[in-house]
Amino acid sequence: MKTTFAFILITLLLTAPAHAKLNVVATTADLGAIAREIGGDAITLTTLAKPTEDPHFVDAKPSFIVKLNRADVVIEGGAELEIGWLPALLDQSRNEKLAAGAPGHVVCSKGVPLMDVPATLDRSRGDIHAAGNPHYLIAPSNAKIAAQNIAAALAEVDAKNAETYRANLQKFTVALDAKMAKWQQTLAPFKGASIVAYHDSWPYFARDFGFKIDLFLEPKPGIPPTPAHLAEVIFKMKSENARVIIVDPYLNRRTAETVARDTGAAVVDVTQFPGGLKGTEGGYIQLEDYLVNALAKALAANK
Ligand SMILES: [Zn+2]
C-alpha cells in the first residue's frame, strides 16, 4: 500500500503543470456550483458525489482518494452531512493541505445557524441528523454564507487571485438577492402551505420561503417508511390539507405515489443539487428557479 501510494505521488508530481490553476474538490454538486461561481476560471473543479446521489450515502470510489491527494482545497458541507464517507477518504489521501483546520479545508456550515440541533447527542436510534439538520444550503440565505466561506478560503490559499474571488462573491450575492425578491413574489400566494417531504431536508428552504414542511414519509431521517408511520402521515395530511409531496431522485418515488393516491395529493420531483433533475444543470440560481416554479405550479393546481 505504501509503495503504491509513493508511486502515485511521484507520478502526480512529475505530471503536474508548472502554473496549474487552483485544484478544488467539492463533496457535493451544490457546493461545487457555488465554488464555480466564486472560483470562475481561476480554479479547476471536481465534484465527488453525483447530483443524483444521496449526500449521506455517497459511493466512495478509490479514485476519490487520488482526486483528494492532488487537491489544493476541499470544500465540504459539514454539520455531519458527509460523516459517513468523507473522513476516511481524507485520511487515505494523506494531503496536509486538506487537514482539519488548514485553510485548504473549507467547512461551509461555519457561521450557518443550524436548525433542529438536538439537546443531547444521540445516534443510537439511527438518526442521521444527530448534529442538527445538515441540509442548509438549499436556503438562499445560507448559500450566501457558504459562498463567503469559500471566497475567504480561496483568497487565502491563492492570494494572487484574491481580488477575483472577492469580485465573484459580490457578483453572486447581488444576483442571488435580486432573484430572491422575484422568488418571494412568485411564492407569495402560497405562504404557509403545508408540503410533505420524503426526507427531512427542507426546513431551511421552508423557513426562507414561508412554507410548512414538517411531515415526512421517513419516520426519522435515514429510517425507511413503515406502514404504521405512513398511515399517521396520511391522517395528518388530510387534516392539514397538505396537497403536495416532494421527492428527491435517490428516494423511493413509489412510496410517495402510494401516499398521494390515498390523499389526492400530487408528487413533485425536486432536488437540492444542480444537475439532479433535467433543467437544473445551470447552477445554484437555476436550481432555485426550478424549485420555486415547480412548487408554485403544483400548489396552484392542487389547492
Ligand atoms: Zn438528511
Residues whose N, C-alpha, C, O or C-beta is under 5 A from the ligand:
A	BS01	ZN	D200 P221
